[in-house]
Amino acid sequence: MNLRYALIGCGRISPNHIAAAMKNNLEIVALCDLEPKNMEDKILKFNLSELTPTYTNYKGMLAKERPNIVAICTESGKHGQIALDCIETGCNLIIEKPITLSLEEADEIIAKANDKGVKVCACHQNRFNKSILKIREAVDKKRFGRLFYGVAQIRWNRGYEYYARAKWRGTWEQDGGALMNQCIHNIDLLRWMMGDEIIEVVGMTDKLNHDYIDTEDLGIALIRFKNGSYGIVEGTTNVYPQNLEETLCIFGEKGTVKAGGQSVNLIEEWRFSDLLDDPDEVKVKYHDNPPNVYGFGHIPLYADVIEAINDNRQPYVSAEDGRSALELVLAIYKSAAEGVSVKLPMEKCRTIDFKGRFNSDRSTLD
């Protein structure tokens, strides 16, 4: 089946999506963005046909081009409504993280996709890192024995220029803070590895170094999983003077693993009591060196979605997985805002519920 592909949102992450679409031989039938220059830049960068249709209105694009698969890479707060409109026309979707900023909207996406028989993938591409796939294999084979606890650390830097380039960043309406934007990939991995089902979350968030945004630049959380294990999240955009690391550690009865690097793309520790593999060989074999924090995961993620469409199965990273990552971040926000332990599952919560949390003055960005 020749899949017709369209991209909505041609900003910072869009090159990874276009490259993945081209590598997987998708027919790029349209680009859509509110700023024509963003589309012109991508057409030149990827040597696309000058006749590639461009749109500033995605509904018009959907009606005229009838794509089979659409990637949504707009501001996070617009993901939900665009996704629902795309699903209504029968489009399969790849939605950049977070899948949306509202649990209610995420549930609408899941229900509507099931009703329309289309596939929806949440773009948590780090699940396809060679290092992460190797760790997941060890989890599935129960090599850790009893899981004790896992730790997700995201020690990054984002400064004034990053936020000034796009006014939606750092707002409760369209983005969320460090946990929702920069840290959600590793938060997704932690939940996925540690058993997924969560009983309760205790969180603290603060804004320590970004007076010009509304949201947090530091988040810390404790998580209790249903299987008896625990999780720790440490996420910040305050590290001086640039990104330091993103790490994921898992500690079990019979195993200890640490993934690190720019985007948990290499294995730094590999210790198991079963001695089934040589730690030094594992570190060499399951090592990637991506040029940036986005890693190499978009290409295999796209390949999986295409296969899921053709084989009529769920994508490896489903809409439900996207909802789970969203739920955990929102639970941390809720716990921090209310000063209480938050029980899961949650049915309703949105980033906008926390508007005014830090009483920011954004005048310096206006």
C-alpha positions in Angstrom: 0.0 0.0 0.0 1.4 3.4 -1.0 0.9 5.6 1.9 0.3 9.4 1.4 2.0 11.4 4.1 1.5 14.9 5.3 3.2 16.9 8.1 1.4 19.5 10.2 3.9 21.8 11.9 7.3 22.5 10.4 9.2 23.8 13.4 12.2 22.5 15.4 11.4 18.8 15.4 10.0 18.5 11.9 13.3 17.7 10.1 13.4 14.4 12.0 9.9 13.6 10.8 10.6 14.5 7.2 13.8 12.5 7.2 12.0 9.5 8.7 9.2 9.7 6.2 11.7 9.8 3.3 13.8 7.0 4.7 10.6 4.9 4.9 9.5 5.7 1.3 6.4 7.6 2.3 4.9 9.8 -0.4 5.1 13.3 1.0 1.9 14.9 -0.4 1.8 18.1 1.7 3.3 20.3 4.4 1.3 22.5 6.7 2.4 25.4 8.9 1.1 28.8 9.9 4.4 30.3 8.7 5.0 29.8 4.9 8.8 30.3 5.5 8.9 27.2 7.7 7.6 25.1 4.9 9.9 26.8 2.3 12.9 26.0 4.4 12.0 22.3 4.7 11.4 22.0 1.0 14.9 23.4 0.3 16.6 21.4 3.1 15.3 18.1 2.0 15.3 18.8 -1.8 11.5 18.2 -2.0 9.7 19.0 -5.2 9.0 22.7 -5.6 5.5 21.6 -6.5 5.0 20.1 -3.0 1.6 21.5 -1.8 1.9 23.8 1.2 -1.0 24.9 3.4 -1.6 27.2 6.3 -4.9 25.6 7.1 -4.7 21.9 8.0 -8.4 21.3 7.4 -8.1 22.4 3.8 -5.1 20.2 3.4 -6.9 17.2 4.7 -9.9 17.8 2.4 -7.8 18.2 -0.7 -4.8 15.9 -0.3 -6.5 13.0 1.6 -3.3 11.7 3.3 -3.3 8.2 4.8 -0.8 9.2 7.5 -0.2 12.5 9.2 2.4 13.6 11.7 1.4 16.3 14.1 4.3 18.5 15.2 2.6 21.7 16.3 2.5 23.4 19.7 1.6 20.7 22.2 -1.7 22.4 23.2 -3.0 22.1 19.6 -2.2 18.3 19.2 -5.6 17.2 20.5 -8.0 19.0 18.3 -5.9 18.5 15.2 -5.7 14.8 16.0 -9.4 14.5 16.4 -10.0 16.3 13.1 -7.5 14.1 11.3 -9.0 10.9 12.7 -12.4 12.1 11.5 -11.1 12.0 7.9 -9.6 8.5 8.4 -6.0 9.5 8.9 -3.5 7.4 10.8 -1.4 9.5 13.1 2.1 10.1 14.6 1.7 12.7 17.3 4.7 14.4 18.8 5.0 14.2 22.5 3.1 14.9 24.6 0.1 13.3 22.8 -2.0 16.2 24.2 -2.1 18.3 27.4 -5.4 16.9 28.7 -6.4 13.4 29.8 -9.9 14.0 28.6 -8.7 14.9 25.2 -6.3 11.9 25.1 -9.3 9.6 25.9 -11.2 11.2 23.0 -8.3 10.5 20.7 -8.1 6.8 21.8 -11.9 6.3 21.5 -12.3 8.0 18.2 -9.3 6.2 16.6 -10.8 2.9 17.7 -14.2 3.9 16.3 -12.6 4.9 13.0 -10.2 2.0 12.8 -7.1 4.1 12.4 -3.7 3.8 14.1 -2.3 6.5 16.4 1.3 6.5 17.6 2.6 8.7 20.3 6.1 9.8 19.3 8.2 8.6 22.1 11.1 7.6 19.8 13.6 6.8 22.5 11.8 3.5 23.0 13.6 2.5 19.7 17.1 3.3 21.0 19.3 0.2 20.7 20.2 0.7 24.4 16.6 0.9 25.5 15.5 -2.1 23.4 18.2 -4.1 25.1 17.1 -3.1 28.5 13.5 -3.8 27.7 14.5 -7.3 26.5 16.1 -7.9 30.0 12.9 -6.7 31.7 10.7 -8.9 29.5 12.9 -11.9 30.3 12.8 -11.1 34.0 16.5 -10.9 34.3 16.3 -8.3 37.0 14.3 -10.6 39.2 12.2 -8.5 41.6 12.3 -4.9 40.5 13.3 -2.6 43.4 13.4 0.9 41.9 14.2 3.0 38.8 15.5 6.5 38.4 15.0 8.9 35.5 17.3 12.0 35.5 17.1 14.7 32.9 19.7 17.3 33.5 19.4 19.8 30.7 19.6 23.5 29.9 17.1 25.8 28.2 17.6 29.5 28.2 16.0 32.7 27.2 16.6 32.4 23.4 14.9 29.0 23.3 11.7 30.4 24.8 11.9 33.7 22.9 11.9 31.8 19.5 8.4 30.4 20.2 6.1 32.3 22.5 4.0 29.2 23.2 6.9 27.5 25.1 6.7 27.6 28.8 2.9 28.3 28.9 0.3 26.2 30.6 -2.1 26.6 27.7 0.3 25.3 24.9 3.2 23.5 26.5 3.7 22.8 30.2 7.1 23.0 31.8 10.3 21.0 31.9 8.6 17.8 32.9 6.0 17.9 30.1 8.3 19.1 27.3 11.9 18.1 27.9 11.5 15.2 30.4 8.5 13.3 29.2 10.5 10.9 27.0 12.5 9.6 30.0 9.4 9.7 32.2 7.7 7.4 29.6 10.7 5.0 29.7 10.7 4.8 33.5 7.0 4.0 33.7 7.2 1.5 30.8 10.2 -0.3 32.3 8.9 -0.5 35.9 5.6 -2.2 35.3 3.5 0.7 34.0 0.7 0.5 36.7 1.1 3.2 39.3 -0.6 3.4 42.7 0.5 6.9 43.8 2.7 9.8 43.0 4.3 12.5 45.2 5.8 15.5 43.4 7.4 18.8 43.9 7.9 21.4 41.2 9.4 24.9 41.2 10.5 27.7 38.9 14.0 28.7 40.0 15.7 30.3 37.0 13.2 31.3 34.3 11.2 34.4 35.3 9.9 34.8 31.7 7.9 31.5 31.6 4.8 30.4 33.4 5.8 26.8 34.2 8.3 24.8 36.2 12.0 24.4 35.4 12.5 21.8 38.1 10.5 18.7 38.9 11.1 15.9 41.4 8.8 13.0 42.1 8.5 9.7 43.9 6.4 7.0 42.4 4.9 3.8 43.8 4.2 1.1 41.3 1.5 -1.6 41.7 4.2 -4.4 41.5 5.9 -3.1 44.6 8.7 -1.2 42.9 9.4 2.5 43.1 10.4 5.3 40.8 12.3 8.6 41.1 12.2 11.4 38.7 14.6 14.4 38.6 14.1 16.8 35.7 15.4 20.3 35.1 16.3 22.8 32.5 18.5 24.7 34.9 21.9 22.9 34.4 24.7 25.3 33.7 25.9 26.0 31.0 24.4 23.3 28.7 22.8 19.9 28.7 24.6 17.5 31.0 22.9 14.1 30.6 19.8 12.1 30.4 20.0 8.8 32.4 17.8 5.9 33.2 18.8 3.5 36.0 17.0 0.2 36.9 17.9 -1.6 40.1 16.6 -5.2 40.7 17.2 -8.2 42.8 19.5 -9.7 40.2 20.5 -6.9 37.9 21.6 -3.3 37.7 21.5 -1.2 34.5 22.3 2.4 33.7 21.6 4.0 30.3 23.1 7.4 29.7 24.3 9.9 27.1 22.4 12.7 25.4 19.2 10.7 25.0 19.7 7.5 27.0 21.5 6.2 23.8 24.3 4.2 25.4 24.6 1.6 28.2 27.0 2.7 30.9 26.4 -0.2 33.4 25.2 -3.7 32.7 25.4 -6.2 35.6 23.3 -9.4 35.9 23.7 -12.4 38.1 22.9 -14.8 35.3 26.1 -13.7 33.4 24.4 -14.4 30.1 26.3 -11.7 28.3 29.6 -9.8 28.6 29.0 -6.3 30.0 31.8 -4.8 27.9 30.5 -6.3 24.7 27.0 -5.1 25.5 28.3 -1.5 26.1 29.9 -1.5 22.7 27.2 -3.2 20.7 24.2 -1.2 22.1 25.8 2.2 21.7 24.6 5.1 19.5 26.1 8.6 19.2 23.3 10.8 17.9 24.0 14.4 16.9 21.4 15.8 19.3 19.0 14.9 22.0 16.4 13.7 19.5 18.4 10.5 18.8 17.9 8.1 15.9 14.5 6.7 17.0 12.2 8.5 14.5 13.2 6.3 11.5 12.4 2.9 13.3 9.3 4.5 14.8 8.0 5.4 11.4 8.8 1.9 10.1 6.8 0.4 12.9 3.8 2.6 12.3 3.8 1.7 8.6 3.9 -2.0 9.5 1.2 -1.5 12.1 -1.1 0.0 9.4 -0.3 -2.7 6.9 -0.7 -5.6 9.4 -3.7 -4.0 11.2 -2.1 -4.0 14.7 -1.4 -1.4 17.3 1.9 0.6 17.0 4.7 -0.3 19.3 4.1 3.1 21.0 0.4 3.5 21.1 -1.9 6.3 21.9 -2.5 4.6 25.2 1.2 4.7 25.9 1.2 8.4 25.2 -1.7 8.9 27.6 0.2 7.0 30.3 3.2 9.3 30.0 0.9 12.3 30.1 -0.9 11.0 33.1 2.3 10.6 35.1 3.4 14.2 34.4 0.0 15.6 35.2 0.0 13.6 38.5 3.3 15.2 39.5 1.9 18.6 38.7 -1.2 17.9 40.7 0.7 16.6 43.7 3.0 19.5 43.6 0.2 22.1 43.3 -2.0 20.5 46.1 0.8 19.3 48.4 -0.7 15.8 48.5 -0.1 12.3 47.3 -2.0 11.7 44.1 -3.6 8.3 43.4 -3.7 6.7 40.0 -5.4 6.1 37.6 -6.6 9.7 36.9 -9.6 10.4 34.7 -9.4 14.2 34.4 -6.6 16.7 34.5 -5.1 19.3 32.2 -2.0 21.5 32.2 -4.3 24.6 32.1 -5.6 23.5 35.6 -2.3 24.8 37.0 -2.3 28.2 35.3 -1.1 30.8 37.8 0.8 28.2 39.8 4.0 30.4 39.9 2.3 33.7 39.2 4.8 34.5 36.4 5.3 37.8 34.7 6.0 37.0 31.0 6.4 40.7 30.0 10.1 40.2 29.0 9.0 37.8 26.2 6.3 40.1 24.9 
